[in-house]
């Protein structure tokens, strides 16, 4: 599990349904959802 900042909850949370993604500039990132509110979370470099 990767910790990321949830903008809606304003807290660090563990992402659920994580996916590895590659951004347009070629950098790696992780995309997932907040377990509390369901908002999409994004962490660059992971």
PDB file with SEQRES, HELIX, SHEET and CRYST1 records, atoms N, CA, C and O in Angstrom:
SEQRES   1 A   46  UNK UNK UNK UNK UNK UNK UNK UNK UNK UNK UNK UNK UNK          
SEQRES   2 A   46  UNK UNK UNK UNK UNK UNK UNK UNK UNK UNK UNK UNK UNK          
SEQRES   3 A   46  UNK UNK UNK UNK UNK UNK UNK UNK UNK UNK UNK UNK UNK          
SEQRES   4 A   46  UNK UNK UNK UNK UNK UNK UNK                                  
SHEET    1 AA1 4 UNK A   3  UNK A   6  0                                        
SHEET    2 AA1 4 UNK A  11  UNK A  22 -1                                        
SHEET    3 AA1 4 UNK A  28  UNK A  34 -1                                        
SHEET    4 AA1 4 UNK A  40  UNK A  44 -1                                        
CRYST1    1.000    1.000    1.000  90.00  90.00  90.00 P 1           1          
ATOM      1  N   UNK A   1       0.830  -1.181   0.000  1.00  0.00           N  
ATOM      2  CA  UNK A   1       0.000   0.000   0.000  1.00  0.00           C  
ATOM      3  C   UNK A   1       0.883   1.255   0.000  1.00  0.00           C  
ATOM      4  O   UNK A   1       1.888   1.337   0.706  1.00  0.00           O  
ATOM      5  N   UNK A   2       0.478   2.202  -0.797  1.00  0.00           N  
ATOM      6  CA  UNK A   2       1.211   3.450  -0.904  1.00  0.00           C  
ATOM      7  C   UNK A   2       0.422   4.553  -0.213  1.00  0.00           C  
ATOM      8  O   UNK A   2      -0.791   4.665  -0.393  1.00  0.00           O  
ATOM      9  N   UNK A   3       1.113   5.360   0.574  1.00  0.00           N  
ATOM     10  CA  UNK A   3       0.460   6.503   1.206  1.00  0.00           C  
ATOM     11  C   UNK A   3       0.481   7.678   0.237  1.00  0.00           C  
ATOM     12  O   UNK A   3       1.484   7.938  -0.428  1.00  0.00           O  
ATOM     13  N   UNK A   4      -0.646   8.379   0.172  1.00  0.00           N  
ATOM     14  CA  UNK A   4      -0.753   9.568  -0.662  1.00  0.00           C  
ATOM     15  C   UNK A   4      -1.675  10.553   0.033  1.00  0.00           C  
ATOM     16  O   UNK A   4      -2.417  10.177   0.940  1.00  0.00           O  
ATOM     17  N   UNK A   5      -1.633  11.811  -0.386  1.00  0.00           N  
ATOM     18  CA  UNK A   5      -2.450  12.851   0.227  1.00  0.00           C  
ATOM     19  C   UNK A   5      -3.812  12.912  -0.446  1.00  0.00           C  
ATOM     20  O   UNK A   5      -3.901  13.025  -1.668  1.00  0.00           O  
ATOM     21  N   UNK A   6      -4.868  12.836   0.347  1.00  0.00           N  
ATOM     22  CA  UNK A   6      -6.229  12.992  -0.180  1.00  0.00           C  
ATOM     23  C   UNK A   6      -6.613  14.460  -0.054  1.00  0.00           C  
ATOM     24  O   UNK A   6      -6.643  15.002   1.051  1.00  0.00           O  
ATOM     25  N   UNK A   7      -6.901  15.097  -1.164  1.00  0.00           N  
ATOM     26  CA  UNK A   7      -7.212  16.524  -1.181  1.00  0.00           C  
ATOM     27  C   UNK A   7      -8.556  16.792  -0.509  1.00  0.00           C  
ATOM     28  O   UNK A   7      -8.730  17.817   0.150  1.00  0.00           O  
ATOM     29  N   UNK A   8      -9.500  15.878  -0.672  1.00  0.00           N  
ATOM     30  CA  UNK A   8     -10.832  16.070  -0.111  1.00  0.00           C  
ATOM     31  C   UNK A   8     -10.831  15.887   1.411  1.00  0.00           C  
ATOM     32  O   UNK A   8     -11.431  16.684   2.131  1.00  0.00           O  
ATOM     33  N   UNK A   9     -10.155  14.835   1.902  1.00  0.00           N  
ATOM     34  CA  UNK A   9     -10.082  14.570   3.341  1.00  0.00           C  
ATOM     35  C   UNK A   9      -9.021  15.428   4.036  1.00  0.00           C  
ATOM     36  O   UNK A   9      -9.058  15.606   5.254  1.00  0.00           O  
ATOM     37  N   UNK A  10      -8.099  15.944   3.269  1.00  0.00           N  
ATOM     38  CA  UNK A  10      -6.947  16.707   3.784  1.00  0.00           C  
ATOM     39  C   UNK A  10      -6.129  15.882   4.770  1.00  0.00           C  
ATOM     40  O   UNK A  10      -5.791  16.344   5.859  1.00  0.00           O  
ATOM     41  N   UNK A  11      -5.813  14.638   4.363  1.00  0.00           N  
ATOM     42  CA  UNK A  11      -5.037  13.747   5.217  1.00  0.00           C  
ATOM     43  C   UNK A  11      -4.273  12.741   4.357  1.00  0.00           C  
ATOM     44  O   UNK A  11      -4.644  12.470   3.215  1.00  0.00           O  
ATOM     45  N   UNK A  12      -3.189  12.188   4.935  1.00  0.00           N  
ATOM     46  CA  UNK A  12      -2.443  11.125   4.278  1.00  0.00           C  
ATOM     47  C   UNK A  12      -3.194   9.813   4.510  1.00  0.00           C  
ATOM     48  O   UNK A  12      -3.566   9.487   5.637  1.00  0.00           O  
ATOM     49  N   UNK A  13      -3.407   9.072   3.430  1.00  0.00           N  
ATOM     50  CA  UNK A  13      -4.130   7.803   3.524  1.00  0.00           C  
ATOM     51  C   UNK A  13      -3.471   6.763   2.621  1.00  0.00           C  
ATOM     52  O   UNK A  13      -2.740   7.106   1.692  1.00  0.00           O  
ATOM     53  N   UNK A  14      -3.741   5.479   2.908  1.00  0.00           N  
ATOM     54  CA  UNK A  14      -3.289   4.395   2.046  1.00  0.00           C  
ATOM     55  C   UNK A  14      -4.229   4.304   0.849  1.00  0.00           C  
ATOM     56  O   UNK A  14      -5.449   4.274   1.010  1.00  0.00           O  
ATOM     57  N   UNK A  15      -3.655   4.260  -0.349  1.00  0.00           N  
ATOM     58  CA  UNK A  15      -4.468   4.143  -1.564  1.00  0.00           C  
ATOM     59  C   UNK A  15      -5.016   2.731  -1.709  1.00  0.00           C  
ATOM     60  O   UNK A  15      -4.350   1.765  -1.335  1.00  0.00           O  
ATOM     61  N   UNK A  16      -6.210   2.604  -2.241  1.00  0.00           N  
ATOM     62  CA  UNK A  16      -6.768   1.304  -2.611  1.00  0.00           C  
ATOM     63  C   UNK A  16      -6.926   1.281  -4.130  1.00  0.00           C  
ATOM     64  O   UNK A  16      -7.012   2.335  -4.760  1.00  0.00           O  
ATOM     65  N   UNK A  17      -6.965   0.102  -4.712  1.00  0.00           N  
ATOM     66  CA  UNK A  17      -7.047  -0.080  -6.171  1.00  0.00           C  
ATOM     67  C   UNK A  17      -5.915   0.652  -6.890  1.00  0.00           C  
ATOM     68  O   UNK A  17      -6.138   1.361  -7.871  1.00  0.00           O  
ATOM     69  N   UNK A  18      -4.695   0.465  -6.381  1.00  0.00           N  
ATOM     70  CA  UNK A  18      -3.509   1.139  -6.964  1.00  0.00           C  
ATOM     71  C   UNK A  18      -3.207   0.636  -8.369  1.00  0.00           C  
ATOM     72  O   UNK A  18      -3.392  -0.541  -8.677  1.00  0.00           O  
ATOM     73  N   UNK A  19      -2.741   1.548  -9.212  1.00  0.00           N  
ATOM     74  CA  UNK A  19      -2.284   1.210 -10.556  1.00  0.00           C  
ATOM     75  C   UNK A  19      -0.998   1.963 -10.829  1.00  0.00           C  
ATOM     76  O   UNK A  19      -0.858   3.126 -10.450  1.00  0.00           O  
ATOM     77  N   UNK A  20      -0.054   1.299 -11.490  1.00  0.00           N  
ATOM     78  CA  UNK A  20       1.153   1.991 -11.952  1.00  0.00           C  
ATOM     79  C   UNK A  20       0.827   2.664 -13.271  1.00  0.00           C  
ATOM     80  O   UNK A  20       0.300   2.027 -14.183  1.00  0.00           O  
ATOM     81  N   UNK A  21       1.137   3.945 -13.376  1.00  0.00           N  
ATOM     82  CA  UNK A  21       0.882   4.688 -14.608  1.00  0.00           C  
ATOM     83  C   UNK A  21       2.152   5.426 -15.018  1.00  0.00           C  
ATOM     84  O   UNK A  21       3.045   5.655 -14.202  1.00  0.00           O  
ATOM     85  N   UNK A  22       2.218   5.796 -16.296  1.00  0.00           N  
ATOM     86  CA  UNK A  22       3.327   6.598 -16.814  1.00  0.00           C  
ATOM     87  C   UNK A  22       2.730   7.905 -17.331  1.00  0.00           C  
ATOM     88  O   UNK A  22       1.814   7.901 -18.155  1.00  0.00           O  
ATOM     89  N   UNK A  23       3.258   9.014 -16.840  1.00  0.00           N  
ATOM     90  CA  UNK A  23       2.746  10.319 -17.252  1.00  0.00           C  
ATOM     91  C   UNK A  23       3.264  10.684 -18.646  1.00  0.00           C  
ATOM     92  O   UNK A  23       4.136  10.007 -19.192  1.00  0.00           O  
ATOM     93  N   UNK A  24       2.715  11.761 -19.210  1.00  0.00           N  
ATOM     94  CA  UNK A  24       3.106  12.201 -20.554  1.00  0.00           C  
ATOM     95  C   UNK A  24       4.599  12.466 -20.673  1.00  0.00           C  
ATOM     96  O   UNK A  24       5.194  12.227 -21.724  1.00  0.00           O  
ATOM     97  N   UNK A  25       5.207  12.959 -19.598  1.00  0.00           N  
ATOM     98  CA  UNK A  25       6.637  13.280 -19.638  1.00  0.00           C  
ATOM     99  C   UNK A  25       7.521  12.065 -19.376  1.00  0.00           C  
ATOM    100  O   UNK A  25       8.745  12.193 -19.338  1.00  0.00           O  
ATOM    101  N   UNK A  26       6.921  10.889 -19.193  1.00  0.00           N  
ATOM    102  CA  UNK A  26       7.688   9.654 -19.033  1.00  0.00           C  
ATOM    103  C   UNK A  26       7.956   9.261 -17.592  1.00  0.00           C  
ATOM    104  O   UNK A  26       8.522   8.194 -17.352  1.00  0.00           O  
ATOM    105  N   UNK A  27       7.571  10.083 -16.624  1.00  0.00           N  
ATOM    106  CA  UNK A  27       7.803   9.751 -15.221  1.00  0.00           C  
ATOM    107  C   UNK A  27       6.760   8.749 -14.735  1.00  0.00           C  
ATOM    108  O   UNK A  27       5.621   8.734 -15.201  1.00  0.00           O  
ATOM    109  N   UNK A  28       7.180   7.911 -13.782  1.00  0.00           N  
ATOM    110  CA  UNK A  28       6.280   6.912 -13.211  1.00  0.00           C  
ATOM    111  C   UNK A  28       5.447   7.557 -12.099  1.00  0.00           C  
ATOM    112  O   UNK A  28       5.884   8.499 -11.438  1.00  0.00           O  
ATOM    113  N   UNK A  29       4.242   7.024 -11.915  1.00  0.00           N  
ATOM    114  CA  UNK A  29       3.356   7.495 -10.856  1.00  0.00           C  
ATOM    115  C   UNK A  29       2.425   6.379 -10.439  1.00  0.00           C  
ATOM    116  O   UNK A  29       2.343   5.343 -11.100  1.00  0.00           O  
ATOM    117  N   UNK A  30       1.725   6.593  -9.338  1.00  0.00           N  
ATOM    118  CA  UNK A  30       0.715   5.640  -8.872  1.00  0.00           C  
ATOM    119  C   UNK A  30      -0.611   6.374  -8.760  1.00  0.00           C  
ATOM    120  O   UNK A  30      -0.675   7.522  -8.318  1.00  0.00           O  
ATOM    121  N   UNK A  31      -1.672   5.679  -9.174  1.00  0.00           N  
ATOM    122  CA  UNK A  31      -3.007   6.241  -9.147  1.00  0.00           C  
ATOM    123  C   UNK A  31      -3.905   5.282  -8.392  1.00  0.00           C  
ATOM    124  O   UNK A  31      -3.842   4.070  -8.600  1.00  0.00           O  
ATOM    125  N   UNK A  32      -4.748   5.821  -7.509  1.00  0.00           N  
ATOM    126  CA  UNK A  32      -5.637   4.971  -6.730  1.00  0.00           C  
ATOM    127  C   UNK A  32      -6.807   5.760  -6.191  1.00  0.00           C  
ATOM    128  O   UNK A  32      -7.083   6.875  -6.635  1.00  0.00           O  
ATOM    129  N   UNK A  33      -7.488   5.172  -5.234  1.00  0.00           N  
ATOM    130  CA  UNK A  33      -8.654   5.823  -4.635  1.00  0.00           C  
ATOM    131  C   UNK A  33      -8.485   5.907  -3.125  1.00  0.00           C  
ATOM    132  O   UNK A  33      -7.812   5.081  -2.509  1.00  0.00           O  
ATOM    133  N   UNK A  34      -9.114   6.930  -2.542  1.00  0.00           N  
ATOM    134  CA  UNK A  34      -9.128   7.096  -1.094  1.00  0.00           C  
ATOM    135  C   UNK A  34     -10.113   6.087  -0.503  1.00  0.00           C  
ATOM    136  O   UNK A  34     -11.241   5.982  -0.984  1.00  0.00           O  
ATOM    137  N   UNK A  35      -9.707   5.340   0.536  1.00  0.00           N  
ATOM    138  CA  UNK A  35     -10.610   4.349   1.125  1.00  0.00           C  
ATOM    139  C   UNK A  35     -11.778   4.967   1.887  1.00  0.00           C  
ATOM    140  O   UNK A  35     -12.779   4.288   2.116  1.00  0.00           O  
ATOM    141  N   UNK A  36     -11.680   6.228   2.283  1.00  0.00           N  
ATOM    142  CA  UNK A  36     -12.712   6.880   3.079  1.00  0.00           C  
ATOM    143  C   UNK A  36     -13.761   7.557   2.197  1.00  0.00           C  
ATOM    144  O   UNK A  36     -14.957   7.311   2.350  1.00  0.00           O  
ATOM    145  N   UNK A  37     -13.302   8.425   1.259  1.00  0.00           N  
ATOM    146  CA  UNK A  37     -14.257   9.218   0.475  1.00  0.00           C  
ATOM    147  C   UNK A  37     -14.362   8.785  -0.986  1.00  0.00           C  
ATOM    148  O   UNK A  37     -15.304   9.184  -1.672  1.00  0.00           O  
ATOM    149  N   UNK A  38     -13.416   7.977  -1.481  1.00  0.00           N  
ATOM    150  CA  UNK A  38     -13.491   7.481  -2.850  1.00  0.00           C  
ATOM    151  C   UNK A  38     -12.894   8.398  -3.900  1.00  0.00           C  
ATOM    152  O   UNK A  38     -12.980   8.102  -5.092  1.00  0.00           O  
ATOM    153  N   UNK A  39     -12.289   9.506  -3.485  1.00  0.00           N  
ATOM    154  CA  UNK A  39     -11.676  10.444  -4.407  1.00  0.00           C  
ATOM    155  C   UNK A  39     -10.425   9.830  -5.029  1.00  0.00           C  
ATOM    156  O   UNK A  39      -9.721   9.060  -4.375  1.00  0.00           O  
ATOM    157  N   UNK A  40     -10.145  10.165  -6.289  1.00  0.00           N  
ATOM    158  CA  UNK A  40      -8.935   9.694  -6.968  1.00  0.00           C  
ATOM    159  C   UNK A  40      -7.713  10.348  -6.337  1.00  0.00           C  
ATOM    160  O   UNK A  40      -7.676  11.560  -6.127  1.00  0.00           O  
ATOM    161  N   UNK A  41      -6.714   9.518  -6.041  1.00  0.00           N  
ATOM    162  CA  UNK A  41      -5.463   9.997  -5.446  1.00  0.00           C  
ATOM    163  C   UNK A  41      -4.339   9.724  -6.438  1.00  0.00           C  
ATOM    164  O   UNK A  41      -4.422   8.782  -7.227  1.00  0.00           O  
ATOM    165  N   UNK A  42      -3.289  10.541  -6.405  1.00  0.00           N  
ATOM    166  CA  UNK A  42      -2.199  10.452  -7.359  1.00  0.00           C  
ATOM    167  C   UNK A  42      -0.889  10.714  -6.631  1.00  0.00           C  
ATOM    168  O   UNK A  42      -0.775  11.688  -5.887  1.00  0.00           O  
ATOM    169  N   UNK A  43       0.099   9.854  -6.839  1.00  0.00           N  
ATOM    170  CA  UNK A  43       1.413  10.050  -6.238  1.00  0.00           C  
ATOM    171  C   UNK A  43       2.472   9.929  -7.317  1.00  0.00           C  
ATOM    172  O   UNK A  43       2.581   8.888  -7.965  1.00  0.00           O  
ATOM    173  N   UNK A  44       3.248  10.972  -7.517  1.00  0.00           N  
ATOM    174  CA  UNK A  44       4.283  11.001  -8.545  1.00  0.00           C  
ATOM    175  C   UNK A  44       5.546  10.329  -8.007  1.00  0.00           C  
ATOM    176  O   UNK A  44       5.915  10.514  -6.847  1.00  0.00           O  
ATOM    177  N   UNK A  45       6.205   9.542  -8.872  1.00  0.00           N  
ATOM    178  CA  UNK A  45       7.488   8.950  -8.532  1.00  0.00           C  
ATOM    179  C   UNK A  45       7.376   7.641  -7.787  1.00  0.00           C  
ATOM    180  O   UNK A  45       8.271   7.277  -7.024  1.00  0.00           O  
ATOM    181  N   UNK A  46       6.304   6.942  -7.998  1.00  0.00           N  
ATOM    182  CA  UNK A  46       6.190   5.776  -7.173  1.00  0.00           C  
ATOM    183  C   UNK A  46       5.913   4.484  -7.825  1.00  0.00           C  
ATOM    184  O   UNK A  46       5.808   3.461  -7.148  1.00  0.00           O  
TER     185      UNK A  46                                                      
END                                                                             
